[in-house]
Amino acid sequence: MVFKKMMRAFGVGGPTVDTVLANPNTRPGLALEGQVRITGGDHDVAIDGVVLGLVTRVESEHGENLIEFHRLPVAGAFQLRKGENRDLPFSFPMPWETPITDVYGQRLHGMTMGLRTELAVAKAVDKGDLDHVAVHPLPAQERILDAFARLGFRFKSADLERGAIYGVNMTLPFYQEIEFYPPPQYAGAINEVEVTFIADPQGVEVVLEFDKRGGFLAPGHDSYGRFRVSHADADTTDWTAVVEQWVSEAAGRYQGLRAAGGHGAPGYGAPGYGGHGGYGHGGGHHGHYRRGHGGGMGMGAMAAGVAGGVVGGMILGEAMEEVFEDDGGGGEEE
């Protein structure tokens, strides 16, 4: 896939850059392979450097901002002759905590992810347009989202919040919240569920926040759960049963839940894998917590995916394999 950019900062007749991705589909922990192709303009120029940056939109108290959260130098200084063609191959590693942008072949509403090519000439830096990247879930993330869909949860929205989650090892300055509306059987106890994944090479931390309804004399409150999932357990666990237990415990259907002020409180871990688990109640579960923004998207997959049959592990797995195949050349311009 080819994205052509004129480096506007260098004026008419300056160099042009094509960023060529072998496949714009990826997952956390994988790498984007491609080339930066630079074509010289009508005069020689000294290139100070070429850098790729991974960029996304993040919410904060001051509104939504486009931020770069991962960089890769592709080349240092070199001389680009008039009309010269220079190809710079790259392998861009995706951080394990990279948020998901696409599920069931649909872009999550409000999610932006792109690779930006920066070309520096004479201490002037031209930041090109974003080359859109589709980040698909890891197998464990995919199975858990699929389980919520099977249980009847409907996708509401997804966004990125600046800050950190208390007690969780994080390398990025933000986390993703994927929000669901509950199905009828839980609607009397839960307003909505927010799912956050923090992945690493060994597994995924699953952080759940349940906005619980209040009663006649009791105010509503939030219930939080945190669980550790191994990558190795992704295909060997009955995730529908596991997620159903998580939700049932949060809805108060199981006895013995232990109140606490944050994640990782002693409590009930889900079956089927090792690690810690538990629920707590109270004030912020994220050291810097804000309720997510964004309207309902009607992603069509979380709700319609069940009816359409695009939720089973085998069916979804086959669909995901297709998008990860090389598109065999050709491309489009941006």
N, C-alpha and C positions, 0 to 999 in steps of 0.2 A: 504494500500500500504506500503510495507516494503522496507527500504533502509538500507543495512548492511554496516558497516564501521569498519575497524580495526583501533584502535587508534595508529597510527604508532609512535607517539612521545614516547610511553612508551615501545617500543621494543617488541621482540618476546615473546609471553606468557602473554602479557598485556591484559587489558579488551577490549571487543568489544561492540559496540553500534549499536542498530537498532532503527531508528526513524520511527515510525509507524503512518501514517496519516490516519484518517478515510476517508477523501476525500481531495485530493490535490487541488480541485477547490474551489474558494472562491470569495468574492467581498469585496471592501472597506467597513469597518465598521463591517464586520462579524468576526468570529473567526475560526482558524484552530484547530480542535480537534485531539488529538492523544496521543501517549505514547512514552517515551524514555525508551527503554529496554536495560539494561546494564548487560553484562555477565562477571563475574570475570574470570581472566586468571589462570595461574598456580601458583600464589602466592597472598597473601593478599595485598591490596593497600588501602591507605587512600585517598578518593575522596574529594577534596577541594570544588567542586561545579560543577553544570551542568547548562549551559545557552544556550538558543536558540536565534539565531540572524537572522533577515530578511535582506537579502543581494541583491543588484542589481548593475548594471553597469551605471555609470553616466559620461557624457561628461563635460570637463572643458578646460581651456586654456592649460592645461598641458597634454591633451589627455584623454583617457577613463580609469576610475578607478572603481574597485569593492569596493563598500562601504556598510557598515552595517548601517541601519537607524532605526532599532527598536530591542530591546532586552527584553527577558523575562527569569528571573532566574527560573529554574525548581526545583532545590534542592540545599541545602547548603552542608556543610561538612558531610560525613558519611564514615563508614568503609565498604569496599567491600571485602568479604571473597573469598578465592580461589573457583572458579567455581560457585559462588553465582549468582542467577538471581534476578535482581531488576527492577521493572516496575515503571516508574514515569509518571503519567498522566499529561497532560497539556491542557490548552485552550489558544491559542495564538491569541490575538486580532489584527486584521489588521487595521492599521491607516486609517482614512477616506481618506487621501490624497494618499494612495498607488496607484501607476500608474497601468494602464491596461496592461496586457500582452497578452490576448487572446480575439479575437473577431470572432464571427461566427465559432467557433471551430478551428480557426487558430491562431498560435502564431505570434504576430506582429514581423516582421523582426527586429533583433537587440535588442529585449527586453530579459533581463535575470532577473529572480526572483527566489530566493531559500531560504529555511530554513536551517540554518547551526547549527549543534550541537557542542558545545564546552564542553570538559571534562577536568577539571583541577586536576592534581595529582602532589603533591610535588612542587607546584608553576610552573609546566610546563603545558602549555595549548595546547591541540591538537584540532585544528579547522578542523572538518571533511569536507567531500565533501558537495556540495549543494544538498539538496533534492528539486527538482523542484516543484514550486507552480504555478498554473494557476489562475491569477486574472482577472475575468470577469467584464464587466462594470456594474455599477448600472443602474437601469431602466431608469433614466433620461439620463444618458450618452449613454446608448444603443439606446434610441429613437432618440437622436440627431445624432449619427453616422449613424443610419439607414436612417434618413432624408437626410443627405449628399449623401448617396448611391442612394437613390431614385431620387435625383436631377441630378445624373450622375457624381458626383465627384468620382475620382479614387484614391485609396490609393497610396501614394508615399513612406512614411517611418515613423518611430516613434523612438524617442530617449528621453533620460533624460538629462536635462541641469542643471548644478549647478548654484544656484543663487535664487533670489526671484523676484516675480512679483509686481511691484509698486502698492500700494493701496489695495493689497489682503492679507487677513490674512492667513498666512502659518505657518505650524509647521515643515515641512520637508525642508532640505537644497537644494532641487532641484524641478523641475517641468517637466512634460511630454509635448512633442510636437508631435501631430499626424498630419501629413502633407498630403494634397490632391492636385491632379491636377484638374483643373476646367473642366467642360464639355464644348462642343463647344460654347454654347450660352453665356458663360462668358469668354471664352479664349481670346477674344479681349481686355478685361479689366483687367483680373486677371491672374497672372502667377501661383500662388499657394495659398493655404489657410493652416494655421496652427491652430489647435484647442488644447486648453489646458483646462483641467478640474481640479478645486480645490474643492474637496468635503468636507462637514462637516455634522454633524448630522441633520441639518435642510434642506440642499439643496446643490446645486453645483454652483460655479462660473464658467461661460463659458467665456473663453478669446479667442478671435479670432484675428488673424493677417492675413491680405490680402496683398500679394505682388502684387501691381498694376503696370500695364504696363504704360510706358510713351508714349507721342505722338510725333509728328514731332518736336515741339519746347519745349515740357514739359518733364522733366525727370520722370522716374518712382519713386514711393514712396510707403510706407507702410501705410495701414489704419488699425486701431485697434478698436475692439469692446469688451465690457465686459457686461455680462448679468447675472442676478441672477435667478436660476431655483429652485423651491421648489420640494422636493421629492414627495410631494402630487400631483403635476401637471404632473407627468411623464406619466400617462395613460389617462389623460383627456384633453390633448392639441394636436392640429393638428401640429405636429412638422415639417412636410414637409413645411407647409405654413409659420411657424415661421422662419425656417432656410432660406427659399427662400427670405423672407423679409430682413433678416440679409445680405445675399449675395447681393441682389439687391441694398440695401442701400450702401454697400461697393463698389459696381461696379459703383456707381454714377447714378443709374437709378431713385432715388428719389431725390427731391430737398430739400434743407434746411439742409444738413449735416453741422454740426458745427465743424470747425477745432479746434484741441487742441493738447497739447503736450504729452498726456498720456491716460491711460484708465480711464473709468468712467466719461468722459466728458459729459456734458449735451447733449442730443440729442434724437434720436429715440430709444425707447425701443420696444422690440418685444411684440406682443399681446399674450394674453393667460395666463399670470402669472404676479405676482407682482414683484417689485424689480426695480433696476436701469439698465440703458442701455445707450449706446452711442458710438460714433465713434470719433477717433482722428487721426491725421496724424503727422508724424514726426519721430524723432529719436528713441530710445529704448523704447519698451513697458515693458520690464522686467528690473528692476534696473540693471541687469547683463545679457545683452542679447547677445546671439550668435546664428547665423543661424545653424539650425540642420544639422547633418551629416547623412550619411547612404544612400545607393542606394535604388531604387525602389524594392519592394518586390514581387509585383504581388500577394498580399495576396489571391487573388482569391475570396475574399468575398465581398470587397467593390465594385468591378466592376462586378465580376461574380455572386455575391450574388443576385443582382437584377434579372438577367436572370434565376438564379437557384431557385428563389422563397424563399431564406433564409433571407428575410429582413423584412417581415411583422411582426408586433408586436406579433400576435398570433403564427405564425410559429416559430419565433425566441424564444418566450417565452417558447414554448414547448421544444425546443431543449435545452434551458438553464436549464430547470427543470431536464432534464435527467442527465446532467453532475454534478448536485448538489446532486444527490442521492448517498447514500452510495454504494460503489462498492461491498459490501457484503463479504469482506475478500479476501484472496489471495494476490498476490503482485508480485513485481519484485525487483530484487536486483540491486544496483548500486555500 
